[in-house]
Amino acid sequence: MDEHLTSLSEDRALLGRTSTAERVSDILRSRIAEGFFPPGTRLSEDSIGGALGVSRNTLREAFRLLTHERLLVHELNRGVFVRVLTVEDVEDIYRTRGLVECAVVRGLGAPPHHLDALSEAVEEGQRAAREGDWKSVGTANIHFHRELVALAGSARTDELMRSVFAELRLAFHVVDDPKRLHEPYLARNRQILQALQEGDKNEAEKLLAVYLQDSLGRVVEVYRRRVSSAS
């Protein structure tokens, strides 16, 4: 925890002169997504507040915002913890992803589409795989889907899915074999990209729907086993 707090203190510069709960929550959200604070971790007000140089009230408001996003939970007389998802949570996350991501692809206008960021996310995943960095492959996969959602050009949809993807990362952090989890989707991301590059959004949507269904099955299988063994 001390090592992570030292790293967290480096984020103080991001707060600037107008330290706000929203900026603090942005920092903590990123740190949770990166696995600095794994699921089940108790977040110390004194330690984190000191590392970031913010008041207790500001930090509590940031905690409240992240609790609303379902990333944290407040347990009476125990404190604030990074949330541990249930299998039902994971299933609901994928249900939401299917509804939103497939609708984004279905609603795309006439090509060409702005696919540079999507293409870079595919290359990011390939680079991480070549280096054997499977945690970063998972990050690149999230980037791919975030950029896919961004094709809708909707700030509200981006905001919604930011929270959904952050929750999804909580499940990924519990998985003990990230290579097995993420490797199959490197090629499938490229297939979806190629379909969009060819202007075939119907094919892209079909590929995406099957992709999400297969991913749900794989994540739930591994997640259920890990959560059961930990309980």
Steps between C-alpha positions, in 0.01 A plus 500: 500500500788742585649453153167583340456805721841627396395462139165661577672805650652564156148572376471810717615711206188395310283677755640843420399792717129425494486164673154352453328175589444432130871517427582285799242244388654500151839416649365229729289353219811467285698346784226248571481413129877450491484262797687720749206448735372145434144390578446466873763761592407737782571861403651705783379859514812614684749326272336589168410852610857556610643356178283726285509798733122542515259558784301226666175653369629506142612139523170389649314667215725320252427172678129579476526558125683171447251318722226634274695354206504164681879492526507543878280382785458656844471250783362637826765530773762347269569760234514523121612205287562432133200300392516125440261413219260208509447270203163671454679835478725367223200367308325837530810684379507286187127545449556875500797470268297298251218752499726804458791381288289314246264799475796730433620286212147456364442875508814600314441717196646451156874426482773598518518509879773653715677178598853619580454473878338158463789385282754629753327303778537182290870571448540580871366155585728330249807680637414403857446136395841487331653619827302244699331778698152353529376754750573769241324288237192522721543877522532523122185294464311747718643783288372326185147481633511852639601631157230288339241669723655840420401451135148597607622853571294511820649645818221343706566154359873544558431596863270203555745252356796650684341375823406165346854438375644605837276241668610240248862558600406401856414155365819480295713565811362187666590274207824307551571418133471824296663340194228237472237767556621763253704328228205366293363851449807650335406347165130565553560870562685516170215321322250756629732782394541351153125468455458868588787598272320319218179687584314185605341605829257206491788253502675704770189486719468122453864449592462726802187327629663156485818644648318640804305180557817289486684745724219492756517120517877501541509775763215352706660154492833628629350758734264255667789262565722773647231652721399155629859408585550832681188464716 
